[in-house]
Amino acid sequence: MHWQTRRFRIDLSRPRVMGIVNVTPDSFSDGGRHDDTRTAIAHCERLVAEGADILDIGGESTRPGAPRVDADSEWLRIAEVLAAAVTLGVPVSVDTYKPEVMRRALDAGADVINDVQALQLPGALAAVADGGAGVCLMHMRGEPASMMDLACYGDVVAEVGAFLAQRARAARESGIPADCIALDPGYGFAKNAEHNLRLLAGQQRLSELGYPLLVGWSRKRTLGDITGRAVGERLPASLAAALRAVSAGANVLRVHDVAATMDALKVWAAVDAATIPTFE
Ligand code: HH2
């Protein structure tokens, strides 16, 4: 399996790591840490040096309750960071749901659009199709400000799967090639801890849709609910969730802690490569 992006065809025969670069003052775990251009570019360089296969640059927080940012302000936050990131030799994704920002990002050389609204805003499907980009279609309901009011499911895996299948169909009907599409269950988006855990337990069913799966568990609230840890202390829990997601079919892990995730995946790969001893 592979994921075709604008400049790169990403081989998914092993799990890949997408490093998060939030150029925002208010992201839930790293808000304000790299919200000036120079620090954000240094962060991109560091994540690539740590082994990130993809960078994901965002200029608006989508944490529960986050306020909206207008397209011009969002673009101003990320433009220079994106210009530097596309010279680093890895595919660069832009995390946005706004068609205006998508078009500007693709004109500036972005390889992937990562849309938490799954290209539902008018003009979003065409922006990605015209730009020849890869896309990540994520499941959520409503908007960050109100999404937790919509956290109500019967069979969460089936409902998320039906939504993702429908959005992938819409993308293909708009001219986006099938191999440019990745799907994301949207952990933490309009889902409480029980929904997130059921979704992870049943995640393999989403692989059966036939598209690569990208997942984001890094530092999320459900991990805090389980462990009692504050957001800055959730690395071990994030690694456990990431590996569990890989065992349930995830192809791309969207993470803050690239070096640690790479180590975990190296151990995973080493065990995979080992021959199973036979007893005489
Ligand atoms: N999670 C966040 C943002 N974008 N995109 C995808 N495809 N999947 C995710 O799970 C996902 C996402 C939220 O995490 P973060 O970017 O760290 O925080 P914030 O939205 O507060 O900037």
Residues whose N, C-alpha, C, O or C-beta is under 5 A from the ligand:
A	BS01	HH2	N22 D26 S27 F28 E60 S61 T62 R63 N114 C136 M138 D184 G186 Y187 V215 G216
